[in-house]
Amino acid sequence: MKNKDATLNSASAIVGQLKTLYAQAVTALQQDLHAYLEQRTIPSKNLRAAGRYCYPKLTVTWKGTHLDEADELAILNNRHPQVNRAFARFSRPGTYSSSITRPDLFSDHIEEQLELLIRDYNADCSVSVSNQEIPYPYVLDGAGLDLNSVSALDLMRHFPATELALIGNEVADGLDMKDESGHRPLALFDGLRTDFSLARLRHYTGTPAEHTQSYILMTNYNRYVDVFVAWAVEQLKKPDSPYTALSCCGYFTITKDTANPEELIANSPWRKHQMPAYHLMREGRQGITLVNIGVGPSNAKNITDHLAVMRPHVWLMIGHCGGLRPSQSIGDYVLAHAYLRDDHIMDDVLPREIPIPPIAEVQQALHEAAVRVTGEDGDALKKRLRTGTVVTTDDRNWELRYTLSALRFSQSRAVAIDMESATLAAQGYRFRVPYGTLLCVSDKPLHGELKLPGQANHFYERAIREHIDIGIEAANILRDYGTKLHSRKLRAFDEPPFR
């Protein structure tokens, strides 16, 4: 079984084989767990060594363009297929492979890219059993297993467990990694890394990871959640709504037929979860997810480390900021076109001197959404929406160190400061997920306008609904871009074929 290899030419057949091998491994692991828990039957070491619990592996080979070396012009013109997209492309001829988890969840993503690689490169594809075992914690859901009679240490003696030494971001961070066969990575994340993040997403957001949609809004204030949820419930009630359900923090779902949805949501256990998420679901994961990531760059990095494995089409920061210019007013917007990274949380994996470029399509979508929602354009909108540099700091009381920061802020021409946006943008750059930031000025500490209780309530009532509406409209605009949204400026020199 370990060396069995099936060569296939159809993307759908490849995905079907991945599903079969994955289901076999999960079933075998669950059956052996049952046998151990009920009769203390120790699983066969020989079967395990043969790959009984292993993820399937997908291997794709591009042999390159074979030309007559004497025809120099042909070589120059045909060295690489002219593929004008940011994914499903090879940087060089060779063999690429990755272990695959949850092919049921990622089938559309895998099939889309395989079809393009087969069509444009005549790539050869095969499915086999990898040498990575599925850790037992990832197959417990729905298996009806009673783990109270054994310790985790007992299970680890006989079943594969999560080994952090085997999980990382080396591929995304540009390390040239090859497996024991000399294959380069096919994707940014292998089966182990993906399963690790799927579990973390459930833990942090209080929702099934598979409900995550392709268009993600992130905020740093719970009042944005209230407005989004109310809007989502309204959408579900529309007879022609493209949305099918609202997956809520606390592991329950609202549909158009749910009685008293607002009360159900208000009384839900969302406070138990660190970063509550709400997924307004649509066919093909084309809906909108909102995550309240809380405050600070650590949270921003944490959640995007895990959201990245879902391969969303975009994530947008829709939150509050401090205005740094005297011409700004409370409730004005800031569209970030550059970031000054004072978050310090990623300096070792993405040095601060690396520029984080704006994504043109996202910038245009956010601006156009602001025009549509506010009904203003030109000079009228410019009075309320400023484009400029956003500073992201890890110091919640940065105002108390203003004399140390003022020169740097001034040199960067910063117009706003927050604690998440640059981190989210840097993570989008790092994981090849298009990103953008539209902030709302909630205070101006350098100019004596602080967020005092009475002022804050007035600000929230006036600004939050419009701000969320702009984020939602931007997601709708970006949905029309489809796969064209993905930018080649996010690709590295030697990028894995899959996005």
C-alpha positions in Angstrom: 0.0 0.0 0.0 2.8 2.4 0.9 4.2 2.5 -2.7 0.9 2.2 -4.6 0.7 4.9 -7.1 -2.3 5.7 -9.4 -1.6 7.9 -12.5 -4.6 9.8 -13.6 -5.3 12.4 -16.3 -8.7 13.8 -15.1 -8.8 16.4 -12.3 -12.1 15.0 -11.0 -10.7 11.4 -11.0 -7.7 12.6 -9.1 -9.8 14.3 -6.4 -12.0 11.2 -6.2 -8.9 9.0 -5.6 -7.7 11.5 -2.9 -11.1 11.2 -1.2 -11.0 7.4 -1.3 -7.5 7.1 0.2 -8.2 9.7 2.9 -11.5 8.1 3.9 -9.8 4.7 4.1 -7.1 6.1 6.4 -9.6 7.9 8.6 -11.9 4.9 8.9 -8.9 2.6 9.7 -7.7 5.0 12.4 -11.2 5.3 14.0 -11.7 1.6 13.9 -8.4 0.9 15.6 -9.1 3.5 18.2 -12.5 1.9 19.0 -10.8 -1.5 19.3 -8.2 -0.1 21.7 -10.6 1.8 23.8 -13.1 -1.1 24.1 -10.9 -4.2 24.1 -7.4 -2.7 24.5 -6.4 -4.2 21.2 -3.1 -2.8 20.2 -2.9 -1.8 16.5 -0.7 -3.7 14.1 2.8 -2.2 13.8 3.2 -3.8 10.3 0.0 -2.3 9.0 0.9 1.1 10.5 4.3 0.9 8.8 2.6 0.2 5.5 0.7 3.4 5.7 -2.6 2.4 7.3 -3.1 5.9 8.9 -1.3 8.0 6.3 -2.6 11.0 4.4 -2.9 10.6 0.6 -0.2 12.3 -1.4 -0.8 14.2 -4.6 2.2 14.4 -7.1 2.3 16.6 -10.2 5.1 16.6 -12.7 6.0 19.0 -15.4 8.7 17.8 -17.8 9.2 21.2 -19.3 9.2 22.3 -22.9 11.4 20.1 -25.1 12.8 22.0 -28.1 15.6 21.7 -30.6 18.5 23.3 -28.8 19.8 24.5 -32.2 16.7 26.7 -32.7 17.6 29.5 -30.3 14.6 31.7 -31.3 12.2 28.8 -30.5 13.8 28.4 -27.1 13.5 32.1 -26.3 9.9 32.2 -27.4 8.7 29.0 -25.8 10.8 28.6 -22.6 7.7 28.8 -20.4 3.9 28.7 -21.3 2.4 32.1 -21.3 0.2 31.8 -18.2 -1.2 35.1 -17.1 -2.4 34.2 -13.6 -1.0 34.1 -10.1 -1.6 30.4 -9.4 -1.7 27.0 -11.0 1.6 27.6 -12.7 5.1 26.2 -12.5 8.2 28.2 -11.7 10.5 25.5 -13.2 10.2 21.9 -14.6 10.2 19.2 -11.9 8.1 17.0 -9.7 6.0 18.5 -6.9 4.0 16.8 -4.2 2.2 17.4 -0.9 0.2 15.4 1.5 -3.5 16.2 1.3 -6.1 16.4 4.1 -9.9 16.9 3.9 -10.2 16.5 0.1 -13.9 16.7 0.7 -13.5 20.3 1.9 -10.8 21.4 -0.6 -12.0 19.4 -3.6 -13.0 22.5 -5.7 -9.7 24.2 -4.8 -7.7 21.2 -5.8 -9.7 20.3 -8.9 -9.6 23.9 -10.3 -5.9 24.1 -10.2 -5.2 20.6 -11.5 -7.4 21.3 -14.5 -5.3 24.3 -15.3 -2.0 22.6 -14.8 -3.1 19.6 -17.0 -4.4 21.9 -19.7 -1.6 24.5 -19.8 1.4 22.3 -19.0 0.3 18.8 -19.9 1.2 17.9 -16.3 1.3 14.3 -15.2 -0.6 13.7 -11.9 -0.6 10.7 -9.6 -2.1 9.8 -6.2 -0.4 7.6 -3.6 0.0 7.1 0.1 2.2 9.7 1.8 4.6 9.0 4.7 2.7 11.5 7.0 0.3 9.9 9.5 -2.9 11.5 10.4 -2.8 12.4 14.1 -5.6 10.8 16.0 -7.1 14.0 17.5 -8.1 15.1 14.0 -10.5 12.1 13.5 -12.4 12.2 16.8 -15.3 14.3 15.6 -18.3 12.1 14.9 -16.5 8.9 15.7 -18.4 8.2 19.0 -15.2 7.6 20.9 -15.1 7.7 24.7 -11.6 8.9 25.7 -12.3 9.1 29.4 -10.9 5.7 30.2 -7.4 6.4 28.8 -4.8 9.2 29.0 -3.4 11.1 26.1 -0.1 9.5 26.9 -1.6 6.0 26.5 -3.0 6.9 23.1 0.3 8.4 21.9 2.1 5.1 22.6 0.0 3.3 19.9 -1.4 6.0 17.6 0.0 9.0 15.7 -0.2 12.2 17.7 0.5 15.9 16.8 4.3 16.5 16.6 5.0 20.2 16.4 8.5 19.5 15.0 6.8 18.4 11.7 4.5 21.4 11.4 5.6 24.8 10.2 5.5 27.6 7.6 8.8 26.8 5.9 7.3 26.5 2.5 5.4 29.8 2.8 8.6 31.5 4.2 10.6 30.6 1.1 12.8 27.7 2.3 13.7 25.3 -0.5 12.3 22.1 1.0 12.3 18.8 -0.8 11.0 15.5 0.5 12.8 12.2 0.6 12.1 11.6 -3.1 13.5 15.0 -4.1 10.1 16.5 -4.8 9.4 20.2 -4.3 6.3 21.2 -2.4 3.1 21.4 -4.4 1.3 23.6 -2.0 2.1 26.1 0.8 0.5 23.8 3.4 0.7 20.0 3.7 -1.9 17.8 5.4 -0.4 18.1 8.9 -0.1 21.9 8.8 -3.7 22.2 7.5 -5.3 19.9 10.0 -3.5 21.7 12.8 -5.0 25.0 11.7 -8.5 23.6 11.1 -8.5 22.5 14.7 -7.3 25.9 15.9 -9.9 27.7 13.9 -12.6 25.7 15.7 -11.1 26.5 19.0 -10.6 30.2 18.5 -13.7 31.1 16.5 -16.3 28.7 18.0 -17.4 27.6 14.6 -16.7 24.7 12.2 -13.6 25.6 10.2 -15.3 24.3 7.0 -17.9 27.1 7.3 -15.2 29.7 6.7 -16.1 31.7 3.5 -13.7 33.0 0.8 -14.3 36.7 1.6 -13.2 37.5 5.2 -13.8 40.7 7.2 -11.9 41.2 10.4 -12.7 43.7 13.0 -11.4 44.7 16.5 -14.7 45.7 18.2 -17.7 43.6 19.1 -20.3 46.2 18.1 -19.3 45.5 14.5 -20.4 41.9 15.1 -23.8 43.0 16.2 -24.4 45.1 13.1 -23.1 42.3 10.8 -25.2 39.7 12.4 -28.4 41.8 12.1 -27.6 42.5 8.5 -27.0 38.7 7.8 -30.3 37.8 9.4 -32.0 40.3 7.1 -30.3 38.8 4.1 -31.5 35.3 4.9 -35.1 36.4 5.0 -35.1 37.8 1.5 -36.8 35.4 -1.0 -34.1 35.8 -3.6 -31.2 35.7 -1.2 -28.0 33.9 -2.5 -27.1 33.1 1.1 -28.1 29.8 2.7 -27.4 30.1 6.4 -25.5 32.0 9.1 -23.0 29.8 11.0 -22.7 31.4 14.5 -20.1 31.3 17.2 -21.2 28.6 19.6 -21.7 25.9 16.9 -25.2 26.6 15.8 -26.7 27.7 12.5 -29.4 30.2 11.6 -31.5 29.8 8.5 -34.5 31.7 7.1 -36.8 29.4 9.0 -35.2 29.9 12.4 -37.5 31.4 15.0 -36.3 34.4 17.0 -32.7 34.3 15.5 -31.7 37.6 17.2 -32.5 36.2 20.6 -30.8 32.9 19.9 -27.6 34.7 18.9 -27.7 37.1 21.8 -28.0 34.2 24.3 -25.3 32.1 22.6 -22.0 31.2 24.4 -19.9 33.4 22.1 -18.0 34.8 25.1 -16.3 31.5 25.6 -14.3 31.9 22.4 -11.4 34.2 22.0 -12.2 35.3 18.4 -15.9 34.8 17.6 -16.7 34.3 14.0 -19.9 34.5 12.0 -20.1 33.0 8.5 -22.9 34.1 6.1 -22.7 31.1 3.9 -23.2 30.9 0.1 -22.8 28.1 -2.4 -19.1 27.4 -3.2 -17.9 29.2 0.0 -18.6 32.5 -1.8 -20.2 34.1 1.2 -18.7 36.5 3.8 -17.0 35.7 7.1 -16.7 38.2 9.9 -14.1 37.5 12.7 -13.8 39.7 15.8 -10.0 39.2 16.2 -9.8 41.5 19.3 -7.0 44.0 19.9 -3.3 43.6 19.1 -0.9 42.2 16.6 -0.5 38.9 18.4 -4.2 38.1 17.8 -3.9 39.3 14.2 -1.0 37.0 13.5 -2.6 34.1 15.4 -5.9 34.0 13.5 -4.4 34.6 10.0 -1.9 31.8 10.6 -4.9 29.5 10.6 -7.3 31.3 8.2 -4.6 31.0 5.6 -5.0 27.3 5.2 -8.6 27.9 4.0 -7.1 29.7 1.0 -9.6 32.6 1.0 -9.8 35.0 -1.9 -9.2 38.1 0.4 -9.2 39.3 3.9 -10.0 42.9 4.9 -9.4 44.8 8.1 -12.5 46.8 9.0 -11.8 48.4 12.4 -11.0 51.5 14.4 -7.9 53.6 14.4 -6.4 56.7 15.9 -6.3 59.6 13.4 -2.9 61.3 13.3 -3.7 64.4 11.2 -5.4 67.6 12.4 -7.6 67.7 9.3 -9.3 64.4 10.2 -12.6 64.1 12.1 -14.1 61.4 14.2 -15.8 59.0 11.9 -13.6 59.7 8.9 -12.1 56.7 6.9 -8.5 55.8 6.2 -7.8 53.6 3.2 -4.3 52.2 3.8 -2.0 52.2 0.8 1.2 51.6 2.9 2.0 50.2 6.3 4.6 51.2 8.9 5.2 48.0 10.9 5.9 48.7 14.5 4.2 45.4 15.6 7.5 43.5 16.0 5.7 40.2 16.0 6.9 39.0 12.6 10.4 40.6 12.4 12.1 37.2 12.4 10.1 35.7 9.6 9.4 38.8 7.5 11.9 41.6 8.2 10.5 45.0 8.4 12.5 46.3 5.5 10.5 44.0 3.2 7.8 46.2 1.5 4.2 45.2 1.8 2.6 46.4 -1.5 -1.0 47.5 -1.9 -3.2 45.2 -4.0 -4.7 47.4 -6.7 -7.9 45.4 -7.1 -8.6 45.5 -3.3 -7.8 49.3 -3.1 -10.2 50.0 -6.0 -12.9 47.8 -4.5 -12.8 49.5 -1.1 -12.9 53.0 -2.7 -15.8 52.0 -5.0 -17.6 50.5 -2.1 -17.2 53.7 -0.1 -18.7 55.7 -3.0 -21.7 53.3 -3.3 -22.5 53.2 0.4 -21.9 56.9 1.3 -23.4 58.3 -2.0 -20.4 60.6 -2.1 -17.6 60.9 -4.7 -14.8 63.3 -5.7 -14.1 66.1 -3.3 -17.0 65.3 -1.0 -15.6 61.8 -0.4 -12.1 63.1 0.0 -13.1 65.1 2.9 -14.1 61.9 4.7 -11.8 59.2 3.2 -8.1 59.7 3.3 -5.5 57.4 1.6 -2.2 57.1 3.4 0.2 55.1 5.6 -1.1 53.2 8.6 1.1 52.6 11.6 0.6 49.3 13.5 2.0 49.3 17.0 2.3 46.6 19.6 2.2 49.3 22.4 -1.4 49.7 23.6 -0.3 53.0 25.3 1.8 54.3 22.5 0.6 57.8 23.3 2.7 57.8 26.5 5.8 57.4 24.4 4.9 60.0 21.7 8.2 61.9 21.8 10.0 58.7 20.8 7.6 57.9 18.0 6.7 61.3 16.6 9.6 61.7 14.2 9.2 58.2 12.7 5.5 58.7 12.3 6.1 62.0 10.6 8.7 60.7 8.3 6.4 57.9 7.2 3.7 60.4 6.4 1.3 58.2 8.6 -2.3 59.3 8.8 -3.6 56.6 11.2 -2.4 54.2 13.9 -3.9 50.9 15.0 -2.7 47.5 16.4 -3.7 45.0 13.7 -3.7 46.3 10.1 0.0 46.0 9.2 0.2 42.5 10.7 -2.8 41.3 8.7 -1.3 42.8 5.5 2.1 41.3 6.2 0.4 37.9 6.8 -1.5 38.2 3.6 1.7 39.0 1.8 3.4 36.1 3.5 0.6 33.6 2.7 -0.3 34.9 -0.7 -3.8 36.0 0.4 -4.9 39.4 -1.1 -5.5 41.9 1.7 -6.7 45.4 2.4 -7.5 47.9 5.1 -10.3 50.4 5.6 -10.3 52.0 9.1 -12.6 54.4 10.8 -11.1 57.2 13.0 -12.4 56.7 16.5 -10.2 59.2 18.3 -7.4 61.7 17.7 -5.2 61.4 20.8 -2.5 63.8 19.4 -5.0 66.5 19.0 -6.9 66.2 22.3 -9.9 64.2 21.0 -9.9 61.1 23.2 -12.4 58.3 23.2 -14.5 59.2 26.3 -17.6 57.2 27.2 -20.2 59.7 25.9 -18.3 60.5 22.8 -17.7 56.8 22.0 -21.4 55.9 22.1 -22.3 58.7 19.7 -19.5 57.7 17.4 -20.5 54.0 17.4 -24.1 54.8 16.6 -23.2 57.0 13.7 -20.3 55.2 12.1 -20.5 51.4 12.5 -23.3 50.5 10.2 -21.9 52.5 7.3 -18.4 51.1 7.9 -19.7 47.5 7.9 -21.8 48.2 4.8 -18.7 49.4 3.0 -16.8 46.2 3.9 -19.7 44.0 2.8 -20.0 45.9 -0.5 -16.2 45.6 -1.1 -16.5 41.9 -0.7 -19.4 41.8 -3.2 -17.2 43.8 -5.7 -14.3 41.5 -5.2 -16.4 38.5 -5.7 -17.0 39.7 -9.2 -13.2 39.6 -9.8 -13.2 35.9 -9.2 -9.7 34.3 -9.5 -8.4 37.4 -11.2 -8.2 39.0 -7.7 -5.0 37.0 -7.0 -2.0 39.1 -7.7 1.3 37.9 -9.2 3.1 40.4 -7.0 2.5 38.0 -4.1 4.3 35.1 -5.8 7.9 34.3 -4.8 10.6 33.4 -7.4 10.2 29.7 -6.8 6.5 29.4 -5.9 4.7 26.2 -5.3 2.2 25.5 -8.2 -0.9 25.6 -5.9 -2.0 28.9 -4.4 
